């Protein structure tokens, strides 16, 4: 198999809201908040009109994008044998993604992410990880990992205890490892661990400018470039309106953004950027063409609702 994603298996529930809803519920716009109390999470959903539900999770979105581009792709993520779990599995199979997980009844339900889209197209996420956050090393197939050219992990998945063991098992059995830092919240929560991964374990790191700046506590972007050069690993940074940059040793490649897009929803922009870039990488494109493909995929997804490209 070309690429195997390992991430949180989460059903995305997309709702449009006004800014006042974000403020009233003490949420910070454009970030992700983890909910540990199922009741509190469900109460948020009570008065909302659901626009769409999709089998989501950051890496799963990327893997579906890679499958849509014609790559042989697979995914590992923990679900429960419940309605959302069955929907999740079906959603991946429809997209020709091989799903390496046998669901069973778990203590916690399948994970859910409430994606609140405000009128300015920004998305604020509220996540109840459910059983997704309980992934352990027995859930991760060494065989599937060894047979993949590269694995793709998400920072959202990393946590102390069992998830860390699953992460370590995946990295130790992989031929090559790519990872997305996922979110500023994750970086700040796991800074020393993520820094160690970036320096010592990962072949490719995906981050946005905020995340990588926070990770190395840089004062400016020049410090990010200097840090990345010293590693001699591939660091790919998205910079919003400034486009994207890939750094490996002394080689620095930059790419601009696509202009005049009708932006509807920024959900999945980073996930689809990673899909495009990794598509280029596993098909031996030049770094510049990898960046272009990433930009093209993220440009397409932000012009529609949700993190999956419609055919």
Steps between C-alpha positions, in 0.01 A plus 500: 500500500621849421385681815331411829343764725465449874278749677192579700193343339247777553165576343489866396171676571495831312273788611482866400489744792524871571798650686274550802469121542880470528513778761199373698658157537843636597670353194809648337442559132707296251632258762409153619363435848500151650193398698537226758139503619259336255196679647661844468594419140150380413341812650692713246336307218142528626396822325711472188394416148736237357614580145696182438658199675818345357753234605772738607811540706794696367713217358192313374412811295851498353484128425165537320656782293792270413260222401303743281827583325536132410743383770477166679422629850397354835396623844510383862276668758296376797119501484225332702240264356224763507308699239771766453764222489317318220453830311869568544613169354257523209615856425862386460415193295299714258819701441704183425704535818606169655393505865724297730285480811239252630239686698347365819277642774714741704434678832499835322316589176664577167670842510321810374626843394254787487625745236349845543531712187456876555399746225868585430560128407722440803438175681503439873511138608360328807618143527380214714760232426294212636670169430732655236713643781540155656702354213766259624784298350275196443284713268796570272597232249880468465444301184300777328764755608795297370328449165449876451759723335421780744268554797327829581424589863317791661595699810137472615559128562802538726425479868665359812438134579344259248486737197872572542575125495294466180693794350837350597409160357397664172821704472724206593349278230476762223716537191447878501298728727314823427304688765285808527535709817121544466419798720658764721313346793678164441840665459469697824373195686777262386784736410806299623366175351414657163839672483669165557288338226580777251873487574549125525214288368318665211604507135238765412335752734193701395417813699348841458707806587339543844563139601866479399573845646353392833674161491849650484400825678627703206487878501464521122475283191872525428561297816259235370699477177833473684364230732363302202826527302700345783275194521552386141150350503206620292304774680191627318336817632176660382491876551147609415508785247879467469463155343709202607867412540695173505843487664751217491856585594611795289224444244204736544204497262208744523159498338232771481126469553226482238332839460133602478353193667145506630574376851206325662651297786863456608435154648751249367729753330807366680389136463456532125822697464680206663316258268613689192858532622525132598347398167787681332755355742402133458478545123849656486398856403746785551457689830360799309237279335416339836431850641294589192289186534448572870390856421267381225329246729457744790369767259234259376381392845457852642253583224250245634355398837688227686840335484435255219521584132179433313560321173 
